[in-house]
Amino acid sequence: MHPKLEQVINSLNQIILGKEQQIRLSLVGLLAKGHLLIEDLPGMGKTTLAHALAKVLGLDFQRIQFTSDLLPADIIGSAIYRRSDETFKFHQGPIFTQVILADEVNRATPKSQSALLEAMEEYQVTSEGVSRKLPEPFFVIATQNPFHQIGTYPLPESQLDRFMIRISLGYPAAEVERLLFKGQETRTQIEELEPVLNTEELMKYQSQVEKVNTSDVLLDYLQALVEASRTSSHWSHGLSPRGGLALLKAAKAWALLDGRDFVLPEDVQAVWISVAGHRLLGQSGSNLSADNSPVVQILSDVKVPR
């Protein structure tokens, strides 16, 4: 592994205890120029992970608390009339930052959720007919509570598809939770974090991800997984071409984290559930991301190239 990327992971491991797999997947999403969705119960460390990621990577950070009365203008910004010169001046919303935390994104109405779509896909926002570029790199980290909780709205499929990675932190192991009880206040730990990378270094790593090599045999394997998702009886539809590209980019980023410039089938398998799980809808139209067993089954059904 590249020494600085290893240092990033080690720093995050000191904040989010016992969750190295999820930390690596979060970093994969950023290195592959994707976005991250963290789905879990309140109090599991979702917001803490987002804060720590931005701090250790030296990125500008803003947080938006999504609520039922949130408006798109609260995210994007709006034009304010200036009486002094009788003109309208655009005031940027919190979306104009490098890392935006959309906290409890599924507590806002679909109209407000949709305000993120253009930003996540085009890296720009449009207001009053004018398109404005967002900073580079631009990374959305959204947290959402389970759908059975009161006051939540399900994310539409079009928005779920724009998140490259979905993770769940889950309850910590007993010994890890004891360390958490004995340790320092998490907020204080985040404040004491030192940036490991700067923006230029991070963008250099992102460029390296794009140059990671993939053989024809590896692409055959990836296509076989995508095709298996489309022909399975578990889902109403399989992975889209965008989902397949997200799988490829995530696998490249995982390979880079392992210090390689080529992708192995194991890299695809490592990111498969986090990339594919939230994109697949059951025959009834329900998302099966809470039950990953059918997604895991595809890995067993599709032959690994040797």
ChimeraX attribute file (.defattr): number of C-alpha atoms within 10 A of each C-alpha:
attribute: neighborCount
match mode: 1-to-1
recipient: residues
	/A:1	12
	/A:2	12
	/A:3	10
	/A:4	12
	/A:5	21
	/A:6	16
	/A:7	15
	/A:8	21
	/A:9	20
	/A:10	13
	/A:11	19
	/A:12	22
	/A:13	17
	/A:14	15
	/A:15	23
	/A:16	22
	/A:17	16
	/A:18	17
	/A:19	19
	/A:20	14
	/A:21	13
	/A:22	19
	/A:23	21
	/A:24	20
	/A:25	22
	/A:26	25
	/A:27	24
	/A:28	28
	/A:29	27
	/A:30	26
	/A:31	28
	/A:32	24
	/A:33	22
	/A:34	23
	/A:35	23
	/A:36	26
	/A:37	26
	/A:38	25
	/A:39	22
	/A:40	20
	/A:41	17
	/A:42	13
	/A:43	9
	/A:44	16
	/A:45	20
	/A:46	26
	/A:47	20
	/A:48	15
	/A:49	22
	/A:50	24
	/A:51	22
	/A:52	26
	/A:53	26
	/A:54	20
	/A:55	22
	/A:56	20
	/A:57	19
	/A:58	18
	/A:59	22
	/A:60	16
	/A:61	19
	/A:62	17
	/A:63	18
	/A:64	18
	/A:65	14
	/A:66	24
	/A:67	17
	/A:68	15
	/A:69	11
	/A:70	17
	/A:71	17
	/A:72	18
	/A:73	16
	/A:74	17
	/A:75	22
	/A:76	21
	/A:77	19
	/A:78	17
	/A:79	14
	/A:80	11
	/A:81	12
	/A:82	10
	/A:83	8
	/A:84	6
	/A:85	7
	/A:86	8
	/A:87	11
	/A:88	12
	/A:89	11
	/A:90	14
	/A:91	12
	/A:92	17
	/A:93	16
	/A:94	18
	/A:95	27
	/A:96	23
	/A:97	21
	/A:98	20
	/A:99	27
	/A:100	22
	/A:101	28
	/A:102	24
	/A:103	22
	/A:104	23
	/A:105	26
	/A:106	25
	/A:107	25
	/A:108	23
	/A:109	21
	/A:110	16
	/A:111	11
	/A:112	22
	/A:113	22
	/A:114	16
	/A:115	19
	/A:116	21
	/A:117	17
	/A:118	12
	/A:119	21
	/A:120	19
	/A:121	14
	/A:122	10
	/A:123	17
	/A:124	19
	/A:125	23
	/A:126	14
	/A:127	15
	/A:128	8
	/A:129	7
	/A:130	8
	/A:131	10
	/A:132	15
	/A:133	12
	/A:134	17
	/A:135	15
	/A:136	15
	/A:137	19
	/A:138	22
	/A:139	25
	/A:140	25
	/A:141	28
	/A:142	25
	/A:143	26
	/A:144	24
	/A:145	21
	/A:146	16
	/A:147	15
	/A:148	9
	/A:149	10
	/A:150	9
	/A:151	13
	/A:152	19
	/A:153	20
	/A:154	18
	/A:155	19
	/A:156	12
	/A:157	13
	/A:158	11
	/A:159	16
	/A:160	17
	/A:161	20
	/A:162	21
	/A:163	25
	/A:164	28
	/A:165	31
	/A:166	27
	/A:167	23
	/A:168	19
	/A:169	19
	/A:170	13
	/A:171	15
	/A:172	15
	/A:173	11
	/A:174	9
	/A:175	9
	/A:176	15
	/A:177	14
	/A:178	11
	/A:179	11
	/A:180	16
	/A:181	9
	/A:182	9
	/A:183	11
	/A:184	11
	/A:185	11
	/A:186	16
	/A:187	12
	/A:188	9
	/A:189	13
	/A:190	21
	/A:191	11
	/A:192	10
	/A:193	16
	/A:194	14
	/A:195	16
	/A:196	18
	/A:197	18
	/A:198	12
	/A:199	14
	/A:200	11
	/A:201	13
	/A:202	19
	/A:203	17
	/A:204	11
	/A:205	19
	/A:206	19
	/A:207	14
	/A:208	16
	/A:209	26
	/A:210	16
	/A:211	13
	/A:212	17
	/A:213	15
	/A:214	15
	/A:215	11
	/A:216	9
	/A:217	14
	/A:218	20
	/A:219	14
	/A:220	13
	/A:221	18
	/A:222	23
	/A:223	15
	/A:224	17
	/A:225	26
	/A:226	20
	/A:227	16
	/A:228	17
	/A:229	22
	/A:230	17
	/A:231	12
	/A:232	14
	/A:233	13
	/A:234	17
	/A:235	20
	/A:236	16
	/A:237	17
	/A:238	22
	/A:239	23
	/A:240	17
	/A:241	11
	/A:242	12
	/A:243	20
	/A:244	18
	/A:245	14
	/A:246	25
	/A:247	27
	/A:248	24
	/A:249	24
	/A:250	31
	/A:251	30
	/A:252	30
	/A:253	32
	/A:254	27
	/A:255	24
	/A:256	26
	/A:257	22
	/A:258	15
	/A:259	14
	/A:260	17
	/A:261	18
	/A:262	18
	/A:263	22
	/A:264	19
	/A:265	16
	/A:266	13
	/A:267	20
	/A:268	24
	/A:269	17
	/A:270	16
	/A:271	25
	/A:272	23
	/A:273	23
	/A:274	26
	/A:275	28
	/A:276	27
	/A:277	23
	/A:278	23
	/A:279	25
	/A:280	27
	/A:281	19
	/A:282	15
	/A:283	13
	/A:284	9
	/A:285	11
	/A:286	11
	/A:287	17
	/A:288	19
	/A:289	21
	/A:290	11
	/A:291	10
	/A:292	14
	/A:293	12
	/A:294	17
	/A:295	22
	/A:296	15
	/A:297	10
	/A:298	18
	/A:299	16
	/A:300	9
	/A:301	11
	/A:302	14
	/A:303	11
	/A:304	17
	/A:305	10
	/A:306	6
